[in-house]
Amino acid sequence: MAEEGHKVCLNVYDLSQGLARQLSTSFLGKTIEAIWHTGVVVYGNEYYFGGGIQNAPAGTTPYGTPIRVINLGVTHVPKDVFEMYLQEIGPRYTAETYSLLTHNCNNFSNEVAQFLVDASIPDYILNLPNEVMSSPMGAVILPMIQQLETTMRAGAVPQAPQFRPSTVAPAIQTAATVKKSTSIDNREVESKSTSQAERASSEEQEAPKGTIHPAGEAQQESPIKDVQDPLGKARSKVQDEISAEFAALMASGTLRASEAAALATKRVMQRYGHMNAAQS
């Protein structure tokens, strides 16, 4: 009997909102697909690094909708063990230690992915800072990178610049022009109001009458049956055993949290594997 596990995904965002792809060739001499930000989704939450380690229910982070979702695998690490692991690495992931080039959200996602499923996130995401700085214009855009770094340290979401054409109103309008414009606007408003009223009256006459239920008769709804998870108790038992094994290993004081979590999960899963072999 083995535990079902928890699915682990990587949410990938473009902080430039498409501008990197459009402008990178002109500025850097090479095409940059995006300015990547990532978060790890597991246990129904998304975990990411900005102004420290943060989390939010999946789909509710301030970064909006990811441009792609990468399946990293399945973890058997219980949520409480994972949260203890985050507390252990927390001092290395603070607003003060954040660096857009060397210690960013993608480095955090990669470390978390290795802990949960022993997998790394794609190299094209991790190598983006080196790719940018090795370009001919890398040093020129360094001030912009530093400004973006300050924003990320504060836990805020960078906003892509908005390009809007400037509008300049005429400096002087004669009284006659203003009066004429006002008169035309009034006639247009009256004409629109009359048309809307006539259209609404016509729709009321043509619309089919809805079904009317007799007084006291409530509309019946199909009953919803509770669906019980037949593996729920077994899953809970396995997680409890992993947590107990993890606590015992941590009490020995010889292992780090990441090492203890991996060893505890391995021991419990092997134990159930032997039981299945004996039963068969």
Secondary structure, 3 states (H helix, E strand, C coil): CCCCCEEEEEEEEECCCCHHHHHHHHHHCCCCCCCEEEEEEECCEEEEECCCEEEEECCCCCCCCCCEEEEEEEECCCHHHHHHHHHHHHHHCCCCCCECCCECHHHHHHHHHHHHHCCCCCHHHHCHHHHHHCCCCCCCCHHHHHHHHHHHHCCCCCCCCCCCCCCCCCCCCCHHHHHHHHHHHHHHHHHHHHHHHHHHHHHHHHCCCCCCCCCCCCCCCCCCCCCCCCCHHHHHHHHHHHHHHHHHHHHHCCCCHHHHHHHHHHHHHHHHHHHHHHHC
